[in-house]
Amino acid sequence: MSNVNAPAAPVKSKIEVLKDIMNAPSVQEQFQNALRENSGVFVASVIDLFNSDTYLQNCEPKQVVMECLKAATLKLPINKNLGFAYVVPYKSNGKQIPQFQIGYKGYIQLAMRTGQYRIINADKVYEGEYRTKNKLTGEFDLSGTATSETVVGYFAHIEMLNGFAKTLYMTKEKVAAHAKKYSKSFGKETSPWHTEFDAMALKTVLRNLLSHYGYLSVEMMGAMNADIESDQVGSEVSQTINDKANKQEMTFDDAEVVDDDEKEQNPI
């Protein structure tokens, strides 16, 4: 009698593997603890995200799930079109590694939850809108009429319930230079800097403003530190930056600050 080998089990696709991970009781429990009754919707969005992103499918499904869980703990949706949070693949040592990143709308959401902000805003500045800056008071005038659809800069503005207010403005060129210096993903095809430059620019300006002058809850501090660290982790493309510039504290270099309190000291 000849031996007949049993047919090999079919190899599961990475999408199927991810679904199996998401259906595991221990994983379901983690998402339920973070999101309660909304966990089902979030889990479905994780599957949709992975299924629609061919770059993300090159990552290990387990790592993708863990990065998505970071968004869940902050109660931020990961739908790319919403701009609250992203899970972006980066190439490191020849492998695609998923990484959680907060969008500028995510920072606004976290700031609103503190209950300390009366106004928080970030927006694009179009050609013709920027009129002048008063060097004496530090105020700038954005009341001009846009003459084209060309974006020339970005601003972020906060006003606290106690009356404190601060504005940060950066030109488009200065934002790009800042990103090139500090972000490991800048210039990569899969990076939000390539696909969503305006949103990333608004995030950069807003995060710098909040980190220096905003009220930060424990939740915000943890999210911001993780987000800055994710920007500054080393990569094959920008090793020199990672070894030197990216280890430095992010500053207001090349930015214009509008300060309503002329006596305030420079931040540490």
C-alpha positions in Angstrom: 0.0 0.0 0.0 1.4 3.4 -1.0 1.4 6.2 1.5 -0.9 9.1 0.5 0.1 12.4 1.9 -2.7 14.5 3.3 -3.4 17.7 1.4 -1.6 20.7 2.9 -3.8 23.2 4.7 -4.4 26.3 2.5 -2.3 29.3 3.5 -4.3 32.1 4.9 -4.1 35.5 3.5 -3.0 38.3 5.8 -6.5 39.7 5.8 -7.8 36.4 7.0 -5.1 36.3 9.7 -6.0 39.8 10.8 -9.7 38.8 11.1 -8.7 35.8 13.2 -6.7 38.0 15.5 -9.5 40.5 15.8 -12.0 37.7 16.7 -9.7 36.3 19.4 -11.5 36.8 22.8 -8.5 38.4 24.4 -8.3 41.0 21.6 -12.0 41.6 21.7 -11.8 42.2 25.4 -9.1 44.9 25.0 -11.1 46.8 22.4 -14.3 46.5 24.5 -12.5 47.8 27.6 -11.3 50.8 25.6 -14.5 51.5 23.6 -17.3 49.8 25.4 -20.4 49.6 23.2 -18.5 51.2 20.2 -15.9 48.4 20.0 -17.8 46.6 17.2 -17.8 49.6 14.9 -14.1 50.2 15.5 -13.1 46.6 14.9 -15.0 46.7 11.6 -13.1 49.9 10.7 -9.7 48.1 11.4 -10.7 45.4 9.0 -11.8 47.9 6.4 -8.5 49.9 6.8 -6.3 46.8 6.3 -8.4 45.5 3.4 -8.2 48.8 1.5 -4.5 49.6 2.1 -2.1 47.4 0.0 0.9 49.0 1.7 -0.4 48.1 5.2 -1.0 44.5 4.0 2.8 44.2 3.8 2.9 44.6 7.6 2.4 41.8 10.1 -1.3 41.7 11.0 -0.6 41.4 14.7 1.5 44.6 14.7 -1.3 46.4 12.8 -3.8 45.4 15.4 -1.6 46.6 18.2 -1.2 50.0 16.6 -4.9 50.3 16.0 -5.4 49.5 19.7 -3.5 52.7 20.5 -6.1 54.7 18.6 -8.8 52.8 20.4 -7.5 53.7 23.8 -7.6 57.4 22.8 -11.1 56.9 21.4 -9.9 58.2 18.0 -11.3 56.8 14.7 -8.8 55.5 12.2 -10.7 56.2 9.1 -8.2 58.0 6.9 -10.8 60.4 5.5 -11.7 61.7 9.0 -8.2 62.9 9.8 -8.3 62.0 13.6 -5.7 59.2 13.5 -3.7 57.0 11.0 -1.9 53.7 11.0 0.9 54.2 8.5 3.5 51.6 7.2 7.2 52.5 7.3 10.1 50.5 5.9 12.7 49.6 8.5 15.5 47.1 7.9 13.7 45.9 4.8 10.4 45.3 6.5 7.2 47.2 6.6 6.3 48.3 10.1 2.9 49.8 11.0 2.9 52.9 13.1 0.1 54.9 14.8 0.0 58.6 14.2 -2.4 61.3 15.5 -3.9 63.7 13.0 -4.5 67.4 13.7 -8.2 66.7 14.3 -7.2 64.1 16.9 -5.2 66.8 18.8 -8.2 69.1 18.7 -10.4 66.3 20.0 -8.1 65.5 22.9 -7.8 69.2 23.7 -11.5 69.7 23.8 -11.9 66.8 26.3 -9.9 68.7 28.9 -12.6 71.3 29.1 -10.0 74.1 29.4 -10.2 75.6 25.9 -12.6 78.3 24.8 -11.3 78.3 21.2 -9.0 76.0 19.4 -8.5 76.3 15.7 -6.1 75.5 12.9 -6.4 76.3 9.2 -4.7 77.0 5.9 -3.7 80.5 4.8 -4.2 81.3 1.1 -2.3 83.7 -1.1 -3.6 87.2 -0.4 -5.0 86.5 3.1 -1.8 87.3 5.0 -1.6 91.1 5.0 0.9 92.2 7.6 2.5 91.5 11.0 2.8 94.0 13.8 6.3 93.6 15.1 5.5 95.6 18.3 2.5 93.5 19.4 3.2 90.3 17.5 -0.2 90.3 15.9 -0.7 89.4 12.3 -3.6 90.3 10.0 -5.3 87.5 8.0 -8.2 89.6 6.9 -7.1 89.9 3.3 -9.1 88.4 0.4 -7.7 85.2 -1.1 -6.4 85.9 -4.6 -5.9 82.2 -5.5 -6.2 78.7 -4.2 -2.5 78.6 -3.4 -1.7 77.8 0.2 1.1 80.0 1.6 1.1 79.0 5.2 -0.7 77.5 8.2 -1.8 78.8 11.6 -3.0 77.4 14.9 -4.8 79.4 17.6 -5.9 78.7 21.1 -7.8 80.6 23.7 -8.1 79.3 27.3 -11.1 79.7 29.6 -8.8 81.9 31.8 -8.3 84.4 29.0 -4.8 83.2 27.9 -4.4 83.2 24.0 -1.6 82.2 21.7 -1.2 81.9 17.9 1.5 80.2 15.9 2.0 80.8 12.1 4.4 79.0 9.7 4.8 79.4 6.0 4.4 76.4 3.8 8.1 76.3 3.0 9.0 76.4 6.7 6.7 73.6 7.5 8.2 71.5 4.8 11.7 72.3 6.1 10.6 71.4 9.6 9.1 68.1 8.5 12.2 67.2 6.4 14.4 67.8 9.5 12.2 66.0 12.1 10.0 63.5 10.4 11.3 60.1 9.3 8.5 59.6 6.9 8.8 62.9 4.9 9.4 62.2 1.2 8.1 58.6 1.3 5.3 57.6 -1.0 3.3 55.9 1.8 3.7 58.9 4.2 0.8 61.2 5.0 3.2 64.0 4.2 3.0 62.8 0.6 -0.7 62.1 0.5 -2.1 64.6 3.0 0.4 67.5 3.2 -2.0 70.1 4.4 -3.4 68.0 7.2 0.1 67.1 8.4 1.2 70.7 8.2 -1.8 71.8 10.4 -0.9 69.0 12.8 2.7 70.2 13.0 1.7 73.8 13.8 -1.0 72.8 16.3 1.2 70.2 18.1 4.0 72.7 18.5 1.6 75.3 19.8 -0.1 72.9 22.3 3.2 71.3 23.5 4.6 74.7 24.5 1.6 76.8 25.5 -1.5 74.6 25.8 -3.1 72.9 28.8 -2.1 69.2 28.5 -4.0 66.4 30.3 -2.2 63.2 31.1 -3.9 61.6 28.1 -2.7 64.4 25.8 0.8 64.3 27.2 1.1 60.5 26.6 -0.4 60.8 23.1 1.9 63.7 22.2 5.0 62.1 23.5 4.2 58.9 21.6 3.4 60.9 18.4 6.7 62.9 18.6 8.7 59.7 19.2 7.1 58.0 16.2 8.1 60.9 14.0 11.7 60.7 15.3 12.4 57.0 15.3 15.3 56.1 13.0 14.9 54.9 9.4 17.2 53.7 6.6 16.5 56.8 4.5 17.3 59.5 7.1 19.8 57.9 9.5 21.9 61.1 9.9 18.8 63.1 11.0 17.8 60.3 13.3 21.2 60.2 15.0 21.4 63.9 15.5 18.6 66.3 14.8 15.7 64.0 15.7 16.9 63.6 19.2 16.6 67.3 19.9 13.5 68.8 21.5 11.1 70.2 18.9 11.2 74.0 18.9 9.6 77.0 17.3 12.4 77.4 14.9 11.3 79.3 11.8 7.9 80.0 13.2 6.1 83.2 14.0 4.4 83.4 17.4 1.6 85.8 18.2 1.6 86.4 22.0 -1.2 88.3 23.7 0.9 88.5 26.9 4.0 90.6 26.2 5.5 89.9 29.6 5.5 86.1 29.2 8.9 84.5 29.3 10.3 82.2 26.6 9.4 78.5 27.1 12.0 76.2 28.4 
